[in-house]
Amino acid sequence: MERLYDFINPDDQTVVYCRIGERSSHTWFVLTHLLGKADVRNYDGSWTEWGNAVRVPIVAGEEPGVVPVV
């Protein structure tokens, strides 16, 4: 599990999200409780809320970053 998430800097704030918040809650649990990362947040509105909001920024493509394939 540590190898899967080793690209995350332990000193950075991390926000996880998915389409509805179900998978991201699992990721939050793994990072926080199993791997001991301190500053992890789950955006529970996830993509369903953000994608339907008016005038919020949406970045497509590789920026701001790409999750590496393990």
mmCIF file of the N, C-alpha and C atoms, coordinates in Angstrom:
data_MODEL
# 
_entry.id   MODEL 
# 
loop_
_atom_site.group_PDB 
_atom_site.id 
_atom_site.type_symbol 
_atom_site.label_atom_id 
_atom_site.label_alt_id 
_atom_site.label_comp_id 
_atom_site.label_asym_id 
_atom_site.label_entity_id 
_atom_site.label_seq_id 
_atom_site.pdbx_PDB_ins_code 
_atom_site.Cartn_x 
_atom_site.Cartn_y 
_atom_site.Cartn_z 
_atom_site.occupancy 
_atom_site.B_iso_or_equiv 
_atom_site.pdbx_formal_charge 
_atom_site.auth_seq_id 
_atom_site.auth_comp_id 
_atom_site.auth_asym_id 
_atom_site.auth_atom_id 
_atom_site.pdbx_PDB_model_num 
ATOM 1   N N  . MET A 1 1  ? 0.816   -1.175 0.000   1.00 0.00 ? 1  MET A N  1 
ATOM 2   C CA . MET A 1 1  ? 0.000   0.000  0.000   1.00 0.00 ? 1  MET A CA 1 
ATOM 3   C C  . MET A 1 1  ? 0.873   1.257  0.000   1.00 0.00 ? 1  MET A C  1 
ATOM 4   N N  . GLU A 1 2  ? 1.936   1.242  0.773   1.00 0.00 ? 2  GLU A N  1 
ATOM 5   C CA . GLU A 1 2  ? 2.832   2.404  0.810   1.00 0.00 ? 2  GLU A CA 1 
ATOM 6   C C  . GLU A 1 2  ? 3.406   2.703  -0.568  1.00 0.00 ? 2  GLU A C  1 
ATOM 7   N N  . ARG A 1 3  ? 3.752   1.666  -1.314  1.00 0.00 ? 3  ARG A N  1 
ATOM 8   C CA . ARG A 1 3  ? 4.320   1.866  -2.645  1.00 0.00 ? 3  ARG A CA 1 
ATOM 9   C C  . ARG A 1 3  ? 3.302   2.511  -3.589  1.00 0.00 ? 3  ARG A C  1 
ATOM 10  N N  . LEU A 1 4  ? 2.042   2.165  -3.426  1.00 0.00 ? 4  LEU A N  1 
ATOM 11  C CA . LEU A 1 4  ? 0.990   2.717  -4.273  1.00 0.00 ? 4  LEU A CA 1 
ATOM 12  C C  . LEU A 1 4  ? 0.862   4.233  -4.107  1.00 0.00 ? 4  LEU A C  1 
ATOM 13  N N  . TYR A 1 5  ? 1.077   4.717  -2.888  1.00 0.00 ? 5  TYR A N  1 
ATOM 14  C CA . TYR A 1 5  ? 0.901   6.139  -2.589  1.00 0.00 ? 5  TYR A CA 1 
ATOM 15  C C  . TYR A 1 5  ? 2.212   6.872  -2.334  1.00 0.00 ? 5  TYR A C  1 
ATOM 16  N N  . ASP A 1 6  ? 3.342   6.295  -2.700  1.00 0.00 ? 6  ASP A N  1 
ATOM 17  C CA . ASP A 1 6  ? 4.629   6.927  -2.385  1.00 0.00 ? 6  ASP A CA 1 
ATOM 18  C C  . ASP A 1 6  ? 4.904   8.207  -3.172  1.00 0.00 ? 6  ASP A C  1 
ATOM 19  N N  . PHE A 1 7  ? 4.106   8.506  -4.197  1.00 0.00 ? 7  PHE A N  1 
ATOM 20  C CA . PHE A 1 7  ? 4.289   9.744  -4.957  1.00 0.00 ? 7  PHE A CA 1 
ATOM 21  C C  . PHE A 1 7  ? 3.733   10.956 -4.201  1.00 0.00 ? 7  PHE A C  1 
ATOM 22  N N  . ILE A 1 8  ? 2.963   10.735 -3.143  1.00 0.00 ? 8  ILE A N  1 
ATOM 23  C CA . ILE A 1 8  ? 2.387   11.832 -2.364  1.00 0.00 ? 8  ILE A CA 1 
ATOM 24  C C  . ILE A 1 8  ? 3.405   12.303 -1.337  1.00 0.00 ? 8  ILE A C  1 
ATOM 25  N N  . ASN A 1 9  ? 3.727   13.588 -1.391  1.00 0.00 ? 9  ASN A N  1 
ATOM 26  C CA . ASN A 1 9  ? 4.662   14.167 -0.428  1.00 0.00 ? 9  ASN A CA 1 
ATOM 27  C C  . ASN A 1 9  ? 3.983   14.214 0.939   1.00 0.00 ? 9  ASN A C  1 
ATOM 28  N N  . PRO A 1 10 ? 4.559   13.589 1.949   1.00 0.00 ? 10 PRO A N  1 
ATOM 29  C CA . PRO A 1 10 ? 3.911   13.549 3.264   1.00 0.00 ? 10 PRO A CA 1 
ATOM 30  C C  . PRO A 1 10 ? 3.758   14.915 3.931   1.00 0.00 ? 10 PRO A C  1 
ATOM 31  N N  . ASP A 1 11 ? 4.499   15.923 3.463   1.00 0.00 ? 11 ASP A N  1 
ATOM 32  C CA . ASP A 1 11 ? 4.409   17.262 4.050   1.00 0.00 ? 11 ASP A CA 1 
ATOM 33  C C  . ASP A 1 11 ? 3.366   18.149 3.371   1.00 0.00 ? 11 ASP A C  1 
ATOM 34  N N  . ASP A 1 12 ? 2.825   17.705 2.238   1.00 0.00 ? 12 ASP A N  1 
ATOM 35  C CA . ASP A 1 12 ? 1.843   18.498 1.500   1.00 0.00 ? 12 ASP A CA 1 
ATOM 36  C C  . ASP A 1 12 ? 0.427   18.196 1.968   1.00 0.00 ? 12 ASP A C  1 
ATOM 37  N N  . GLN A 1 13 ? -0.434  19.215 1.878   1.00 0.00 ? 13 GLN A N  1 
ATOM 38  C CA . GLN A 1 13 ? -1.852  18.976 2.109   1.00 0.00 ? 13 GLN A CA 1 
ATOM 39  C C  . GLN A 1 13 ? -2.380  18.192 0.912   1.00 0.00 ? 13 GLN A C  1 
ATOM 40  N N  . THR A 1 14 ? -3.192  17.184 1.163   1.00 0.00 ? 14 THR A N  1 
ATOM 41  C CA . THR A 1 14 ? -3.734  16.347 0.103   1.00 0.00 ? 14 THR A CA 1 
ATOM 42  C C  . THR A 1 14 ? -5.251  16.375 0.176   1.00 0.00 ? 14 THR A C  1 
ATOM 43  N N  . VAL A 1 15 ? -5.896  16.623 -0.967  1.00 0.00 ? 15 VAL A N  1 
ATOM 44  C CA . VAL A 1 15 ? -7.352  16.585 -1.049  1.00 0.00 ? 15 VAL A CA 1 
ATOM 45  C C  . VAL A 1 15 ? -7.714  15.489 -2.035  1.00 0.00 ? 15 VAL A C  1 
ATOM 46  N N  . VAL A 1 16 ? -8.522  14.535 -1.587  1.00 0.00 ? 16 VAL A N  1 
ATOM 47  C CA . VAL A 1 16 ? -8.940  13.438 -2.453  1.00 0.00 ? 16 VAL A CA 1 
ATOM 48  C C  . VAL A 1 16 ? -10.393 13.642 -2.855  1.00 0.00 ? 16 VAL A C  1 
ATOM 49  N N  . TYR A 1 17 ? -10.727 13.204 -4.067  1.00 0.00 ? 17 TYR A N  1 
ATOM 50  C CA . TYR A 1 17 ? -12.098 13.310 -4.554  1.00 0.00 ? 17 TYR A CA 1 
ATOM 51  C C  . TYR A 1 17 ? -12.324 12.239 -5.604  1.00 0.00 ? 17 TYR A C  1 
ATOM 52  N N  . CYS A 1 18 ? -13.568 11.961 -5.885  1.00 0.00 ? 18 CYS A N  1 
ATOM 53  C CA . CYS A 1 18 ? -13.945 11.053 -6.967  1.00 0.00 ? 18 CYS A CA 1 
ATOM 54  C C  . CYS A 1 18 ? -15.252 11.597 -7.538  1.00 0.00 ? 18 CYS A C  1 
ATOM 55  N N  . ARG A 1 19 ? -16.083 10.751 -8.091  1.00 0.00 ? 19 ARG A N  1 
ATOM 56  C CA . ARG A 1 19 ? -17.331 11.245 -8.666  1.00 0.00 ? 19 ARG A CA 1 
ATOM 57  C C  . ARG A 1 19 ? -18.362 11.590 -7.602  1.00 0.00 ? 19 ARG A C  1 
ATOM 58  N N  . ILE A 1 20 ? -18.545 10.711 -6.598  1.00 0.00 ? 20 ILE A N  1 
ATOM 59  C CA . ILE A 1 20 ? -19.579 10.963 -5.586  1.00 0.00 ? 20 ILE A CA 1 
ATOM 60  C C  . ILE A 1 20 ? -19.061 10.917 -4.154  1.00 0.00 ? 20 ILE A C  1 
ATOM 61  N N  . GLY A 1 21 ? -17.792 10.650 -3.945  1.00 0.00 ? 21 GLY A N  1 
ATOM 62  C CA . GLY A 1 21 ? -17.222 10.655 -2.605  1.00 0.00 ? 21 GLY A CA 1 
ATOM 63  C C  . GLY A 1 21 ? -17.030 9.289  -1.974  1.00 0.00 ? 21 GLY A C  1 
ATOM 64  N N  . GLU A 1 22 ? -17.504 8.235  -2.624  1.00 0.00 ? 22 GLU A N  1 
ATOM 65  C CA . GLU A 1 22 ? -17.377 6.890  -2.047  1.00 0.00 ? 22 GLU A CA 1 
ATOM 66  C C  . GLU A 1 22 ? -15.941 6.371  -2.117  1.00 0.00 ? 22 GLU A C  1 
ATOM 67  N N  . ARG A 1 23 ? -15.357 6.357  -3.306  1.00 0.00 ? 23 ARG A N  1 
ATOM 68  C CA . ARG A 1 23 ? -13.979 5.863  -3.451  1.00 0.00 ? 23 ARG A CA 1 
ATOM 69  C C  . ARG A 1 23 ? -12.977 6.774  -2.761  1.00 0.00 ? 23 ARG A C  1 
ATOM 70  N N  . SER A 1 24 ? -13.233 8.077  -2.811  1.00 0.00 ? 24 SER A N  1 
ATOM 71  C CA . SER A 1 24 ? -12.297 8.994  -2.156  1.00 0.00 ? 24 SER A CA 1 
ATOM 72  C C  . SER A 1 24 ? -12.325 8.834  -0.640  1.00 0.00 ? 24 SER A C  1 
ATOM 73  N N  . SER A 1 25 ? -13.453 8.420  -0.075  1.00 0.00 ? 25 SER A N  1 
ATOM 74  C CA . SER A 1 25 ? -13.487 8.183  1.375   1.00 0.00 ? 25 SER A CA 1 
ATOM 75  C C  . SER A 1 25 ? -12.611 6.993  1.742   1.00 0.00 ? 25 SER A C  1 
ATOM 76  N N  . HIS A 1 26 ? -12.559 5.989  0.866   1.00 0.00 ? 26 HIS A N  1 
ATOM 77  C CA . HIS A 1 26 ? -11.656 4.856  1.100   1.00 0.00 ? 26 HIS A CA 1 
ATOM 78  C C  . HIS A 1 26 ? -10.198 5.315  1.021   1.00 0.00 ? 26 HIS A C  1 
ATOM 79  N N  . THR A 1 27 ? -9.891  6.143  0.028   1.00 0.00 ? 27 THR A N  1 
ATOM 80  C CA . THR A 1 27 ? -8.530  6.661  -0.115  1.00 0.00 ? 27 THR A CA 1 
ATOM 81  C C  . THR A 1 27 ? -8.150  7.509  1.090   1.00 0.00 ? 27 THR A C  1 
ATOM 82  N N  . TRP A 1 28 ? -9.072  8.351  1.557   1.00 0.00 ? 28 TRP A N  1 
ATOM 83  C CA . TRP A 1 28 ? -8.824  9.154  2.754   1.00 0.00 ? 28 TRP A CA 1 
ATOM 84  C C  . TRP A 1 28 ? -8.503  8.254  3.944   1.00 0.00 ? 28 TRP A C  1 
ATOM 85  N N  . PHE A 1 29 ? -9.278  7.179  4.121   1.00 0.00 ? 29 PHE A N  1 
ATOM 86  C CA . PHE A 1 29 ? -9.058  6.255  5.234   1.00 0.00 ? 29 PHE A CA 1 
ATOM 87  C C  . PHE A 1 29 ? -7.673  5.614  5.147   1.00 0.00 ? 29 PHE A C  1 
ATOM 88  N N  . VAL A 1 30 ? -7.302  5.151  3.961   1.00 0.00 ? 30 VAL A N  1 
ATOM 89  C CA . VAL A 1 30 ? -5.992  4.512  3.780   1.00 0.00 ? 30 VAL A CA 1 
ATOM 90  C C  . VAL A 1 30 ? -4.871  5.494  4.100   1.00 0.00 ? 30 VAL A C  1 
ATOM 91  N N  . LEU A 1 31 ? -4.937  6.697  3.512   1.00 0.00 ? 31 LEU A N  1 
ATOM 92  C CA . LEU A 1 31 ? -3.872  7.675  3.725   1.00 0.00 ? 31 LEU A CA 1 
ATOM 93  C C  . LEU A 1 31 ? -3.789  8.118  5.182   1.00 0.00 ? 31 LEU A C  1 
ATOM 94  N N  . THR A 1 32 ? -4.920  8.333  5.813   1.00 0.00 ? 32 THR A N  1 
ATOM 95  C CA . THR A 1 32 ? -4.948  8.864  7.175   1.00 0.00 ? 32 THR A CA 1 
ATOM 96  C C  . THR A 1 32 ? -4.699  7.796  8.233   1.00 0.00 ? 32 THR A C  1 
ATOM 97  N N  . HIS A 1 33 ? -5.463  6.728  8.180   1.00 0.00 ? 33 HIS A N  1 
ATOM 98  C CA . HIS A 1 33 ? -5.434  5.746  9.266   1.00 0.00 ? 33 HIS A CA 1 
ATOM 99  C C  . HIS A 1 33 ? -4.454  4.593  9.048   1.00 0.00 ? 33 HIS A C  1 
ATOM 100 N N  . LEU A 1 34 ? -4.226  4.206  7.814   1.00 0.00 ? 34 LEU A N  1 
ATOM 101 C CA . LEU A 1 34 ? -3.309  3.089  7.570   1.00 0.00 ? 34 LEU A CA 1 
ATOM 102 C C  . LEU A 1 34 ? -1.883  3.553  7.302   1.00 0.00 ? 34 LEU A C  1 
ATOM 103 N N  . LEU A 1 35 ? -1.738  4.696  6.607   1.00 0.00 ? 35 LEU A N  1 
ATOM 104 C CA . LEU A 1 35 ? -0.400  5.177  6.267   1.00 0.00 ? 35 LEU A CA 1 
ATOM 105 C C  . LEU A 1 35 ? 0.045   6.353  7.133   1.00 0.00 ? 35 LEU A C  1 
ATOM 106 N N  . GLY A 1 36 ? -0.832  6.898  7.956   1.00 0.00 ? 36 GLY A N  1 
ATOM 107 C CA . GLY A 1 36 ? -0.456  7.928  8.917   1.00 0.00 ? 36 GLY A CA 1 
ATOM 108 C C  . GLY A 1 36 ? -0.189  9.310  8.354   1.00 0.00 ? 36 GLY A C  1 
ATOM 109 N N  . LYS A 1 37 ? -0.682  9.614  7.143   1.00 0.00 ? 37 LYS A N  1 
ATOM 110 C CA . LYS A 1 37 ? -0.488  10.952 6.572   1.00 0.00 ? 37 LYS A CA 1 
ATOM 111 C C  . LYS A 1 37 ? -1.373  11.937 7.333   1.00 0.00 ? 37 LYS A C  1 
ATOM 112 N N  . ALA A 1 38 ? -0.791  13.069 7.721   1.00 0.00 ? 38 ALA A N  1 
ATOM 113 C CA . ALA A 1 38 ? -1.471  13.975 8.651   1.00 0.00 ? 38 ALA A CA 1 
ATOM 114 C C  . ALA A 1 38 ? -2.493  14.906 8.001   1.00 0.00 ? 38 ALA A C  1 
ATOM 115 N N  . ASP A 1 39 ? -2.193  15.473 6.859   1.00 0.00 ? 39 ASP A N  1 
ATOM 116 C CA . ASP A 1 39 ? -3.024  16.551 6.311   1.00 0.00 ? 39 ASP A CA 1 
ATOM 117 C C  . ASP A 1 39 ? -3.776  16.088 5.066   1.00 0.00 ? 39 ASP A C  1 
ATOM 118 N N  . VAL A 1 40 ? -4.767  15.222 5.259   1.00 0.00 ? 40 VAL A N  1 
ATOM 119 C CA . VAL A 1 40 ? -5.557  14.687 4.148   1.00 0.00 ? 40 VAL A CA 1 
ATOM 120 C C  . VAL A 1 40 ? -7.012  15.099 4.344   1.00 0.00 ? 40 VAL A C  1 
ATOM 121 N N  . ARG A 1 41 ? -7.623  15.579 3.288   1.00 0.00 ? 41 ARG A N  1 
ATOM 122 C CA . ARG A 1 41 ? -9.036  15.967 3.321   1.00 0.00 ? 41 ARG A CA 1 
ATOM 123 C C  . ARG A 1 41 ? -9.776  15.214 2.229   1.00 0.00 ? 41 ARG A C  1 
ATOM 124 N N  . ASN A 1 42 ? -11.032 14.878 2.494   1.00 0.00 ? 42 ASN A N  1 
ATOM 125 C CA . ASN A 1 42 ? -11.910 14.282 1.492   1.00 0.00 ? 42 ASN A CA 1 
ATOM 126 C C  . ASN A 1 42 ? -12.930 15.337 1.088   1.00 0.00 ? 42 ASN A C  1 
ATOM 127 N N  . TYR A 1 43 ? -12.914 15.713 -0.186  1.00 0.00 ? 43 TYR A N  1 
ATOM 128 C CA . TYR A 1 43 ? -13.917 16.657 -0.683  1.00 0.00 ? 43 TYR A CA 1 
ATOM 129 C C  . TYR A 1 43 ? -15.180 15.854 -0.944  1.00 0.00 ? 43 TYR A C  1 
ATOM 130 N N  . ASP A 1 44 ? -16.093 15.855 0.037   1.00 0.00 ? 44 ASP A N  1 
ATOM 131 C CA . ASP A 1 44 ? -17.244 14.960 -0.030  1.00 0.00 ? 44 ASP A CA 1 
ATOM 132 C C  . ASP A 1 44 ? -18.267 15.360 -1.086  1.00 0.00 ? 44 ASP A C  1 
ATOM 133 N N  . GLY A 1 45 ? -18.230 16.596 -1.562  1.00 0.00 ? 45 GLY A N  1 
ATOM 134 C CA . GLY A 1 45 ? -19.093 16.979 -2.675  1.00 0.00 ? 45 GLY A CA 1 
ATOM 135 C C  . GLY A 1 45 ? -18.615 16.365 -3.977  1.00 0.00 ? 45 GLY A C  1 
ATOM 136 N N  . SER A 1 46 ? -17.328 16.127 -4.032  1.00 0.00 ? 46 SER A N  1 
ATOM 137 C CA . SER A 1 46 ? -16.638 15.496 -5.149  1.00 0.00 ? 46 SER A CA 1 
ATOM 138 C C  . SER A 1 46 ? -17.012 16.106 -6.493  1.00 0.00 ? 46 SER A C  1 
ATOM 139 N N  . TRP A 1 47 ? -16.763 15.341 -7.557  1.00 0.00 ? 47 TRP A N  1 
ATOM 140 C CA . TRP A 1 47 ? -16.934 15.869 -8.905  1.00 0.00 ? 47 TRP A CA 1 
ATOM 141 C C  . TRP A 1 47 ? -18.391 16.199 -9.204  1.00 0.00 ? 47 TRP A C  1 
ATOM 142 N N  . THR A 1 48 ? -19.342 15.479 -8.621  1.00 0.00 ? 48 THR A N  1 
ATOM 143 C CA . THR A 1 48 ? -20.753 15.758 -8.867  1.00 0.00 ? 48 THR A CA 1 
ATOM 144 C C  . THR A 1 48 ? -21.097 17.186 -8.459  1.00 0.00 ? 48 THR A C  1 
ATOM 145 N N  . GLU A 1 49 ? -20.627 17.628 -7.322  1.00 0.00 ? 49 GLU A N  1 
ATOM 146 C CA . GLU A 1 49 ? -20.890 18.993 -6.872  1.00 0.00 ? 49 GLU A CA 1 
ATOM 147 C C  . GLU A 1 49 ? -20.076 20.009 -7.668  1.00 0.00 ? 49 GLU A C  1 
ATOM 148 N N  . TRP A 1 50 ? -18.755 19.776 -7.765  1.00 0.00 ? 50 TRP A N  1 
ATOM 149 C CA . TRP A 1 50 ? -17.864 20.742 -8.422  1.00 0.00 ? 50 TRP A CA 1 
ATOM 150 C C  . TRP A 1 50 ? -18.202 20.896 -9.903  1.00 0.00 ? 50 TRP A C  1 
ATOM 151 N N  . GLY A 1 51 ? -18.460 19.786 -10.581 1.00 0.00 ? 51 GLY A N  1 
ATOM 152 C CA . GLY A 1 51 ? -18.733 19.831 -12.015 1.00 0.00 ? 51 GLY A CA 1 
ATOM 153 C C  . GLY A 1 51 ? -20.036 20.511 -12.371 1.00 0.00 ? 51 GLY A C  1 
ATOM 154 N N  . ASN A 1 52 ? -20.959 20.592 -11.434 1.00 0.00 ? 52 ASN A N  1 
ATOM 155 C CA . ASN A 1 52 ? -22.241 21.250 -11.671 1.00 0.00 ? 52 ASN A CA 1 
ATOM 156 C C  . ASN A 1 52 ? -22.294 22.670 -11.126 1.00 0.00 ? 52 ASN A C  1 
ATOM 157 N N  . ALA A 1 53 ? -21.245 23.104 -10.456 1.00 0.00 ? 53 ALA A N  1 
ATOM 158 C CA . ALA A 1 53 ? -21.210 24.462 -9.918  1.00 0.00 ? 53 ALA A CA 1 
ATOM 159 C C  . ALA A 1 53 ? -20.936 25.460 -11.041 1.00 0.00 ? 53 ALA A C  1 
ATOM 160 N N  . VAL A 1 54 ? -21.403 26.668 -10.857 1.00 0.00 ? 54 VAL A N  1 
ATOM 161 C CA . VAL A 1 54 ? -21.231 27.717 -11.858 1.00 0.00 ? 54 VAL A CA 1 
ATOM 162 C C  . VAL A 1 54 ? -19.967 28.513 -11.543 1.00 0.00 ? 54 VAL A C  1 
ATOM 163 N N  . ARG A 1 55 ? -19.176 28.767 -12.571 1.00 0.00 ? 55 ARG A N  1 
ATOM 164 C CA . ARG A 1 55 ? -17.986 29.622 -12.496 1.00 0.00 ? 55 ARG A CA 1 
ATOM 165 C C  . ARG A 1 55 ? -16.918 29.128 -11.527 1.00 0.00 ? 55 ARG A C  1 
ATOM 166 N N  . VAL A 1 56 ? -16.696 27.843 -11.505 1.00 0.00 ? 56 VAL A N  1 
ATOM 167 C CA . VAL A 1 56 ? -15.574 27.300 -10.734 1.00 0.00 ? 56 VAL A CA 1 
ATOM 168 C C  . VAL A 1 56 ? -14.530 26.805 -11.726 1.00 0.00 ? 56 VAL A C  1 
ATOM 169 N N  . PRO A 1 57 ? -13.253 26.892 -11.380 1.00 0.00 ? 57 PRO A N  1 
ATOM 170 C CA . PRO A 1 57 ? -12.214 26.482 -12.328 1.00 0.00 ? 57 PRO A CA 1 
ATOM 171 C C  . PRO A 1 57 ? -12.195 24.972 -12.540 1.00 0.00 ? 57 PRO A C  1 
ATOM 172 N N  . ILE A 1 58 ? -12.027 24.582 -13.793 1.00 0.00 ? 58 ILE A N  1 
ATOM 173 C CA . ILE A 1 58 ? -11.859 23.176 -14.157 1.00 0.00 ? 58 ILE A CA 1 
ATOM 174 C C  . ILE A 1 58 ? -10.662 23.107 -15.090 1.00 0.00 ? 58 ILE A C  1 
ATOM 175 N N  . VAL A 1 59 ? -9.669  22.328 -14.725 1.00 0.00 ? 59 VAL A N  1 
ATOM 176 C CA . VAL A 1 59 ? -8.461  22.175 -15.528 1.00 0.00 ? 59 VAL A CA 1 
ATOM 177 C C  . VAL A 1 59 ? -8.504  20.811 -16.186 1.00 0.00 ? 59 VAL A C  1 
ATOM 178 N N  . ALA A 1 60 ? -8.322  20.772 -17.495 1.00 0.00 ? 60 ALA A N  1 
ATOM 179 C CA . ALA A 1 60 ? -8.287  19.510 -18.226 1.00 0.00 ? 60 ALA A CA 1 
ATOM 180 C C  . ALA A 1 60 ? -6.859  19.218 -18.655 1.00 0.00 ? 60 ALA A C  1 
ATOM 181 N N  . GLY A 1 61 ? -6.546  17.955 -18.814 1.00 0.00 ? 61 GLY A N  1 
ATOM 182 C CA . GLY A 1 61 ? -5.218  17.579 -19.263 1.00 0.00 ? 61 GLY A CA 1 
ATOM 183 C C  . GLY A 1 61 ? -4.293  17.261 -18.119 1.00 0.00 ? 61 GLY A C  1 
ATOM 184 N N  . GLU A 1 62 ? -3.002  17.353 -18.374 1.00 0.00 ? 62 GLU A N  1 
ATOM 185 C CA . GLU A 1 62 ? -2.000  16.928 -17.410 1.00 0.00 ? 62 GLU A CA 1 
ATOM 186 C C  . GLU A 1 62 ? -1.721  17.949 -16.315 1.00 0.00 ? 62 GLU A C  1 
ATOM 187 N N  . GLU A 1 63 ? -2.221  19.137 -16.420 1.00 0.00 ? 63 GLU A N  1 
ATOM 188 C CA . GLU A 1 63 ? -1.960  20.121 -15.383 1.00 0.00 ? 63 GLU A CA 1 
ATOM 189 C C  . GLU A 1 63 ? -3.145  20.179 -14.447 1.00 0.00 ? 63 GLU A C  1 
ATOM 190 N N  . PRO A 1 64 ? -2.999  20.214 -13.178 1.00 0.00 ? 64 PRO A N  1 
ATOM 191 C CA . PRO A 1 64 ? -1.805  20.502 -12.421 1.00 0.00 ? 64 PRO A CA 1 
ATOM 192 C C  . PRO A 1 64 ? -0.919  19.303 -12.167 1.00 0.00 ? 64 PRO A C  1 
ATOM 193 N N  . GLY A 1 65 ? -1.294  18.120 -12.596 1.00 0.00 ? 65 GLY A N  1 
ATOM 194 C CA . GLY A 1 65 ? -0.436  16.963 -12.379 1.00 0.00 ? 65 GLY A CA 1 
ATOM 195 C C  . GLY A 1 65 ? -1.108  15.691 -12.844 1.00 0.00 ? 65 GLY A C  1 
ATOM 196 N N  . VAL A 1 66 ? -0.325  14.656 -12.925 1.00 0.00 ? 66 VAL A N  1 
ATOM 197 C CA . VAL A 1 66 ? -0.821  13.360 -13.355 1.00 0.00 ? 66 VAL A CA 1 
ATOM 198 C C  . VAL A 1 66 ? -0.500  12.344 -12.278 1.00 0.00 ? 66 VAL A C  1 
ATOM 199 N N  . VAL A 1 67 ? -1.464  11.529 -11.941 1.00 0.00 ? 67 VAL A N  1 
ATOM 200 C CA . VAL A 1 67 ? -1.230  10.454 -10.986 1.00 0.00 ? 67 VAL A CA 1 
ATOM 201 C C  . VAL A 1 67 ? -0.492  9.342  -11.715 1.00 0.00 ? 67 VAL A C  1 
ATOM 202 N N  . PRO A 1 68 ? 0.655   8.930  -11.224 1.00 0.00 ? 68 PRO A N  1 
ATOM 203 C CA . PRO A 1 68 ? 1.425   7.894  -11.910 1.00 0.00 ? 68 PRO A CA 1 
ATOM 204 C C  . PRO A 1 68 ? 0.722   6.541  -11.864 1.00 0.00 ? 68 PRO A C  1 
ATOM 205 N N  . VAL A 1 69 ? 0.914   5.772  -12.907 1.00 0.00 ? 69 VAL A N  1 
ATOM 206 C CA . VAL A 1 69 ? 0.376   4.416  -12.961 1.00 0.00 ? 69 VAL A CA 1 
ATOM 207 C C  . VAL A 1 69 ? 1.362   3.493  -12.269 1.00 0.00 ? 69 VAL A C  1 
ATOM 208 N N  . VAL A 1 70 ? 0.874   2.727  -11.312 1.00 0.00 ? 70 VAL A N  1 
ATOM 209 C CA . VAL A 1 70 ? 1.743   1.826  -10.551 1.00 0.00 ? 70 VAL A CA 1 
ATOM 210 C C  . VAL A 1 70 ? 1.524   0.412  -11.022 1.00 0.00 ? 70 VAL A C  1 
# 
